[in-house]
Amino acid sequence: MPECIFCRIVRGTQASTKIFEDDNMIAFLDFKPITKGHILIIPKKHTELLTELEDNLAGGMIVLAKKIGKALRKSKLNCHAVNYIMSDGAEAGQRIFHVHMHVIPRYRGDGFGLRMPERDEDEEDEKKLERTAAKIRKVFER
Ligand SMILES: [Zn+2]
């Protein structure tokens, strides 16, 4: 199986425009930016899903995202807001199966948005919400 593109970036066999790098993480500009300054944060260790990632690395991704968000806001890009997006699994839209977070600077009128499906009104019933919560709580691990 060919090495994943993010692992190639980590190893330096795939070029990238880095914003930040340390022992655990790399942040680099997306090759196909949704908006100007669109950044990807990846852990260096190949892990497919956020749910499989070690806690310290998952936490480190959020801390780095926060710092990058600050930099974007201070930069001359003049961004007004930032979206932090992770897709965990194919049905969530994940295409590269190496954990990554999109840090997307937002500009007024940039045209980007998340599409929301019709709400399932059937699921708004309080008893149904309680049954749904019970299914999740039953397997929740602290
Ligand atoms: Zn990888």
Boltz pocket constraint, residues with backbone or C-beta under 6 A from the ligand:
constraints:
  - pocket:
      binder: B
      contacts: [[A, 4], [A, 5], [A, 6], [A, 7], [A, 8], [A, 45], [A, 46], [A, 47], [A, 97], [A, 98]]
      max_distance: 6.0
